[in-house]
């Protein structure tokens, strides 16, 4: 498989981190790894623009350099879970205690407890250790002695073992022991509650992410008229997503991306398709003529499939034009309320009740978020290197019908 990812990197400053800690009531001393975050990296799969390409001119293809071949080494990626997705039946606590697993009459295997709940635990053992489906575990510091656990999941290469208590009579006893231990040390276990840690981590990262939106974004609301549905625009100061257009004070010329050309009345096939959900992505292409700075709009189909692409390449080679290719993607807003917006609105209600009522009503009216992303560099290189898209079957059928 060939996968192409469009990446945008944004630096995170100290002030934004302090705001994220304060808004979500997170103690920075308890989450030192969050305080160390320095950048947010946004990744978007743009393989769709590359899966149907062919060469428009002959090319001598050379062998791939060894430096481009996969290394085989993997980077660790941690997933951050939204609180709505938490399906745990019991509270789990992060803990680090020595344990042992009985593997024979007189032999045992050393392990460490990574987390604990009333009827389960996670152990770390030496990688590739041999384990039975049912094992007996002892954790002296937690007063667990030779209890029978079922191995729910075992990842041999990392030595991670997830366990669940076996016997119902003993299960009640061990569970009550754990619950009693938690009650006696509430302050200690509160900061080690995995659900609380993950909830705080997700909220903090979400806060930083929305403060550094990767693309110019347009919030859309319900309205009878298509163009009037474009409600609010968010754009960072460093964004170049409006290119080849420019922002004048608070006026943002979105008609350059959405409005149909040569129409007497304002219309937008792109917006109609996105709101009716017959399409969720479009490529808007312009050429900027350097001699007089004139903008020339090019239909997506002509740019991808027609001979015009070869003419654009010639003009680019001669330095007469500059290519602007902008990706427009619509995301449907499925729910008006999320745990995060609910919390933010609750905070606002204590400060400004009138504004809280107004924002709560407005939330229900949002239908889509449209992202506008400048992807000129990628499409410029594809054109210059003689790559042209092959028409899909439906495109060819459309030409026959026309």
C-alpha positions as CSV (number, residue, x, y, z in Angstrom):
1,X,0.0,0.0,0.0
2,X,1.1,3.6,-0.7
3,X,-0.2,6.1,1.9
4,X,0.5,9.8,1.7
5,X,-0.1,11.9,4.8
6,X,-0.3,15.7,4.9
7,X,1.3,16.9,8.2
8,X,1.1,20.3,9.9
9,X,3.2,21.1,13.0
10,X,2.3,23.8,15.5
11,X,4.4,24.9,18.5
12,X,2.7,25.1,21.9
13,X,3.6,28.1,24.1
14,X,3.7,28.2,27.9
15,X,0.6,30.5,28.2
16,X,-1.6,28.0,26.3
17,X,-0.5,25.1,28.5
18,X,-1.3,27.2,31.7
19,X,-4.7,28.0,30.3
20,X,-5.4,24.3,29.6
21,X,-4.4,23.2,33.1
22,X,-6.5,26.0,34.7
23,X,-9.7,25.5,32.6
24,X,-9.8,21.8,33.3
25,X,-8.7,21.9,36.9
26,X,-5.6,19.8,36.3
27,X,-2.6,20.0,38.7
28,X,0.5,20.4,36.5
29,X,2.6,18.7,39.2
30,X,0.5,15.5,38.8
31,X,0.8,15.5,35.0
32,X,4.5,16.4,34.3
33,X,4.4,14.6,31.0
34,X,1.6,17.0,29.8
35,X,3.6,20.0,30.9
36,X,6.4,18.9,28.6
37,X,4.3,18.9,25.4
38,X,6.0,21.3,23.0
39,X,4.2,20.7,19.7
40,X,0.9,19.5,18.2
41,X,1.2,17.5,15.0
42,X,-1.9,17.2,12.8
43,X,-2.0,14.4,10.2
44,X,-4.5,14.0,7.3
45,X,-4.6,11.1,4.9
46,X,-4.4,12.6,1.3
47,X,-3.8,9.2,-0.5
48,X,-7.0,9.8,-2.5
49,X,-5.1,12.3,-4.6
50,X,-2.4,9.8,-5.4
51,X,-4.1,6.4,-5.9
52,X,-5.2,7.0,-9.5
53,X,-2.2,8.6,-11.0
54,X,-0.3,7.7,-14.2
55,X,2.7,9.3,-16.0
56,X,1.8,11.7,-18.9
57,X,5.4,11.4,-20.3
58,X,8.0,8.7,-20.4
59,X,10.3,8.4,-17.3
60,X,13.5,6.5,-16.5
61,X,12.6,5.0,-13.2
62,X,15.6,4.4,-11.0
63,X,15.9,1.9,-8.1
64,X,14.7,3.2,-4.7
65,X,17.5,4.4,-2.4
66,X,18.1,2.2,0.7
67,X,17.4,5.2,2.9
68,X,13.8,5.2,1.7
69,X,13.1,1.6,2.7
70,X,11.2,0.8,5.9
71,X,13.5,0.5,8.9
72,X,11.3,-1.9,10.7
73,X,11.6,-0.1,14.0
74,X,8.4,1.3,15.5
75,X,7.7,4.4,17.5
76,X,5.4,4.1,20.5
77,X,2.0,5.7,20.0
78,X,-0.3,6.2,23.0
79,X,-4.1,6.5,22.3
80,X,-6.0,9.0,24.4
81,X,-9.5,7.9,25.1
82,X,-12.6,10.1,25.2
83,X,-14.6,9.7,28.4
84,X,-17.7,8.7,26.4
85,X,-15.8,5.6,25.2
86,X,-15.0,4.3,28.7
87,X,-16.5,0.8,29.1
88,X,-14.8,-0.2,32.3
89,X,-17.1,-1.9,34.9
90,X,-14.7,-1.2,37.7
91,X,-12.3,1.6,38.7
92,X,-8.7,0.8,37.9
93,X,-5.7,2.3,39.7
94,X,-2.1,2.8,38.5
95,X,0.2,1.0,40.9
96,X,3.7,-0.4,41.0
97,X,4.2,-3.3,43.4
98,X,6.3,-6.5,43.3
99,X,4.3,-9.8,42.6
100,X,5.0,-13.4,41.9
101,X,3.3,-16.0,39.7
102,X,3.4,-19.7,40.7
103,X,4.6,-21.7,37.7
104,X,5.4,-25.0,39.4
105,X,5.5,-26.8,42.8
106,X,8.5,-24.9,44.1
107,X,9.2,-22.4,41.3
108,X,7.7,-18.9,40.7
109,X,8.0,-16.1,38.2
110,X,8.8,-12.5,39.2
111,X,6.3,-9.8,38.1
112,X,5.2,-6.3,38.9
113,X,1.6,-5.0,39.2
114,X,1.0,-2.2,36.8
115,X,-2.6,-1.5,37.6
116,X,-5.3,-3.0,39.9
117,X,-9.1,-3.2,40.2
118,X,-11.4,-5.1,42.6
119,X,-11.5,-8.2,40.4
120,X,-8.5,-7.8,38.0
121,X,-5.0,-6.5,37.5
122,X,-2.3,-5.9,34.9
123,X,1.1,-7.5,35.4
124,X,4.4,-7.0,33.7
125,X,6.6,-10.1,33.4
126,X,9.8,-10.9,31.4
127,X,9.1,-10.8,27.7
128,X,8.2,-14.2,26.1
129,X,7.6,-15.9,29.5
130,X,5.5,-19.1,29.3
131,X,2.1,-18.8,31.1
132,X,-0.8,-21.1,31.6
133,X,-4.4,-19.9,30.9
134,X,-5.0,-19.9,34.6
135,X,-2.4,-18.7,37.1
136,X,-1.9,-18.1,40.9
137,X,-0.7,-14.7,41.8
138,X,0.7,-13.3,45.1
139,X,1.2,-9.6,45.9
140,X,2.5,-9.5,49.5
141,X,2.1,-5.7,49.9
142,X,-1.6,-5.9,48.8
143,X,-2.3,-9.0,51.0
144,X,-3.1,-11.1,47.9
145,X,-1.7,-14.6,48.4
146,X,-2.0,-17.4,45.8
147,X,-5.2,-16.1,44.3
148,X,-6.4,-17.8,41.1
149,X,-6.6,-15.5,38.1
150,X,-7.6,-16.1,34.4
151,X,-5.3,-14.7,31.7
152,X,-7.6,-12.5,29.6
153,X,-4.8,-11.2,27.4
154,X,-1.1,-11.8,27.1
155,X,1.3,-9.8,24.9
156,X,4.4,-12.0,24.9
157,X,6.8,-9.5,23.2
158,X,6.2,-6.8,25.9
159,X,5.4,-9.2,28.8
160,X,2.0,-7.4,29.5
161,X,-0.6,-9.7,31.1
162,X,-4.2,-8.8,31.9
163,X,-5.9,-10.9,34.5
164,X,-9.4,-11.5,35.9
165,X,-10.3,-13.3,39.2
166,X,-11.6,-16.8,38.8
167,X,-13.6,-18.0,41.8
168,X,-16.7,-16.2,42.9
169,X,-16.3,-16.9,46.7
170,X,-12.7,-15.7,46.6
171,X,-13.5,-12.9,44.2
172,X,-15.8,-11.3,46.8
173,X,-13.1,-11.5,49.4
174,X,-10.3,-10.1,47.2
175,X,-12.6,-7.4,45.9
176,X,-13.6,-6.2,49.3
177,X,-9.9,-6.2,50.4
178,X,-9.1,-3.9,47.4
179,X,-12.1,-1.6,48.1
180,X,-11.2,-1.4,51.8
181,X,-7.6,-0.5,50.9
182,X,-8.8,2.3,48.5
183,X,-11.2,3.7,51.2
184,X,-8.4,3.8,53.8
185,X,-6.0,5.6,51.3
186,X,-8.4,7.8,49.3
187,X,-6.0,10.6,48.6
188,X,-3.3,8.2,47.4
189,X,-5.6,6.2,45.0
190,X,-7.6,9.2,43.7
191,X,-4.6,10.5,41.8
192,X,-3.9,7.0,40.5
193,X,-7.5,6.4,39.1
194,X,-6.8,5.5,35.4
195,X,-10.2,6.8,34.3
196,X,-9.5,10.2,35.9
197,X,-5.9,10.3,34.5
198,X,-7.2,9.5,30.9
199,X,-10.1,12.0,31.2
200,X,-7.7,14.8,32.3
201,X,-5.2,13.8,29.6
202,X,-7.9,13.9,26.9
203,X,-9.3,17.2,28.0
204,X,-5.8,18.8,28.2
205,X,-4.8,17.6,24.7
206,X,-8.2,18.6,23.3
207,X,-7.7,22.1,24.7
208,X,-4.3,22.5,23.1
209,X,-5.5,21.0,19.8
210,X,-8.5,23.4,19.4
211,X,-6.2,26.4,20.2
212,X,-4.0,25.4,17.3
213,X,-6.5,24.5,14.6
214,X,-4.5,23.1,11.6
215,X,-6.7,24.5,8.8
216,X,-9.0,27.4,8.3
217,X,-12.4,26.1,9.5
218,X,-15.9,27.3,8.8
219,X,-18.8,26.5,11.2
220,X,-22.1,26.0,9.4
221,X,-25.6,26.4,10.8
222,X,-29.2,25.5,9.6
223,X,-30.6,27.9,7.1
224,X,-32.9,27.9,4.1
225,X,-30.3,29.6,1.9
226,X,-27.1,27.6,1.2
227,X,-24.6,30.5,1.3
228,X,-26.1,31.8,4.5
229,X,-25.3,28.6,6.3
230,X,-21.6,29.7,6.6
231,X,-21.6,31.2,10.1
232,X,-18.2,31.6,11.7
233,X,-14.6,31.3,10.4
234,X,-11.6,30.3,12.5
235,X,-8.2,31.1,11.1
236,X,-4.8,31.2,12.8
237,X,-2.5,34.2,12.2
238,X,0.1,32.1,10.5
239,X,-2.4,30.3,8.1
240,X,-2.0,30.5,4.4
241,X,-5.1,28.6,3.6
242,X,-6.9,31.6,2.0
243,X,-4.2,31.8,-0.8
244,X,-4.6,33.0,-3.5
245,X,-7.1,35.3,-1.8
246,X,-6.3,37.6,1.1
247,X,-8.1,38.6,4.3
248,X,-9.1,42.3,4.6
249,X,-9.7,43.2,8.3
250,X,-12.6,40.9,9.2
251,X,-13.7,40.1,5.6
252,X,-12.7,36.6,4.4
253,X,-13.3,35.9,0.7
254,X,-14.7,32.4,0.9
255,X,-16.7,32.9,-2.3
256,X,-13.4,32.2,-4.1
257,X,-13.6,28.5,-2.9
258,X,-17.3,27.9,-2.9
259,X,-19.2,30.1,-5.4
260,X,-19.9,28.6,-8.9
261,X,-18.2,30.7,-11.5
262,X,-20.1,32.6,-14.3
263,X,-23.4,32.3,-12.5
264,X,-25.7,35.4,-12.4
265,X,-27.1,34.5,-8.9
266,X,-24.8,33.2,-6.1
267,X,-24.8,29.4,-6.2
268,X,-22.5,26.7,-4.9
269,X,-22.5,23.1,-6.1
270,X,-19.7,22.3,-3.6
271,X,-21.8,23.4,-0.6
272,X,-25.0,21.8,-1.9
273,X,-23.2,18.5,-2.3
274,X,-21.7,18.7,1.2
275,X,-24.9,19.7,3.0
276,X,-26.9,17.0,1.2
277,X,-24.0,14.6,2.0
278,X,-23.6,13.5,-1.6
279,X,-19.9,14.5,-1.3
280,X,-17.6,15.5,1.6
281,X,-14.4,16.6,-0.3
282,X,-13.5,18.8,-3.2
283,X,-10.3,20.3,-4.7
284,X,-10.5,24.0,-5.7
285,X,-7.8,25.0,-8.2
286,X,-6.6,28.4,-9.4
287,X,-3.6,29.6,-11.4
288,X,-2.1,33.0,-10.6
289,X,-0.6,34.6,-13.7
290,X,2.5,36.4,-12.7
291,X,2.5,39.1,-15.5
292,X,-0.7,40.8,-14.3
293,X,-1.6,38.9,-11.0
294,X,-4.8,37.7,-12.7
295,X,-6.6,34.7,-11.2
296,X,-7.7,31.9,-13.5
297,X,-10.1,29.3,-12.0
298,X,-9.7,25.7,-13.2
299,X,-12.4,23.0,-12.8
300,X,-11.2,20.1,-10.6
301,X,-12.0,17.6,-13.4
302,X,-10.1,19.5,-16.0
303,X,-7.1,19.9,-13.7
304,X,-6.9,16.2,-12.8
305,X,-7.9,14.5,-16.1
306,X,-7.6,16.8,-19.1
307,X,-4.8,18.0,-21.5
308,X,-4.9,21.3,-19.7
309,X,-2.7,19.7,-17.0
310,X,0.2,19.5,-19.5
311,X,-0.3,23.2,-20.5
312,X,-0.2,24.1,-16.8
313,X,3.1,22.1,-16.4
314,X,4.6,24.0,-19.3
315,X,3.6,27.4,-17.8
316,X,5.0,26.3,-14.4
317,X,8.3,25.2,-16.0
318,X,8.6,28.6,-17.6
319,X,7.8,30.4,-14.4
320,X,4.8,32.2,-15.8
321,X,2.2,31.1,-13.3
322,X,1.8,29.9,-9.7
323,X,-0.5,27.0,-8.9
324,X,-3.0,27.1,-6.0
325,X,-4.7,23.9,-5.0
326,X,-7.0,23.9,-2.0
327,X,-8.6,20.9,-0.3
328,X,-12.2,21.5,1.0
329,X,-13.4,18.8,3.4
330,X,-16.8,18.8,5.3
331,X,-17.3,17.1,8.7
332,X,-20.8,16.4,9.9
333,X,-21.6,17.6,13.4
334,X,-23.6,14.7,14.8
335,X,-24.3,15.9,18.4
336,X,-24.8,19.3,19.9
337,X,-23.4,18.4,23.3
338,X,-20.1,16.6,24.1
339,X,-18.6,16.1,27.6
340,X,-16.1,18.8,26.9
341,X,-18.5,21.5,25.6
342,X,-20.9,20.6,28.4
343,X,-18.1,21.3,31.0
344,X,-17.1,24.6,29.3
345,X,-20.7,25.8,29.2
346,X,-21.2,24.9,32.9
347,X,-18.1,27.1,33.7
348,X,-19.6,29.9,31.6
349,X,-23.0,29.7,33.3
350,X,-21.4,30.8,36.6
351,X,-19.9,33.9,35.0
352,X,-22.4,35.0,32.4
353,X,-25.8,33.3,32.4
354,X,-27.2,35.3,29.4
355,X,-24.2,34.3,27.2
356,X,-24.5,30.7,28.5
357,X,-28.2,30.5,27.3
358,X,-27.3,32.1,24.0
359,X,-24.4,29.7,23.3
360,X,-26.3,26.6,24.4
361,X,-29.1,27.4,21.9
362,X,-26.6,28.1,19.2
363,X,-24.8,24.8,19.6
364,X,-27.9,22.8,18.6
365,X,-28.0,24.8,15.3
366,X,-24.5,23.7,14.0
367,X,-24.6,21.2,11.2
368,X,-21.2,20.9,9.6
369,X,-17.6,22.1,10.0
370,X,-15.8,22.7,6.7
371,X,-12.0,22.7,6.7
372,X,-10.0,24.6,4.0
373,X,-6.4,23.4,3.5
374,X,-3.8,24.8,1.2
375,X,-2.2,21.8,-0.6
376,X,-0.5,23.7,-3.4
377,X,3.0,22.2,-2.7
378,X,1.9,18.6,-3.2
379,X,-0.2,19.3,-6.4
380,X,2.5,21.6,-7.8
381,X,5.1,18.7,-7.6
382,X,2.6,16.2,-9.0
383,X,2.0,18.4,-12.1
384,X,5.7,19.2,-12.6
385,X,6.7,15.6,-12.5
386,X,4.3,14.6,-15.3
387,X,1.8,12.8,-13.1
388,X,-1.8,12.9,-14.3
389,X,-5.0,11.3,-12.9
390,X,-6.7,8.5,-14.8
391,X,-10.4,9.1,-15.3
392,X,-12.6,6.7,-13.2
393,X,-15.3,4.7,-15.0
394,X,-18.0,7.1,-13.8
395,X,-16.0,10.1,-15.2
396,X,-15.8,8.4,-18.6
397,X,-19.6,7.6,-18.5
398,X,-20.2,11.2,-17.7
399,X,-18.3,12.4,-20.8
400,X,-20.3,10.0,-23.0
401,X,-23.6,11.3,-21.6
402,X,-22.5,14.9,-22.1
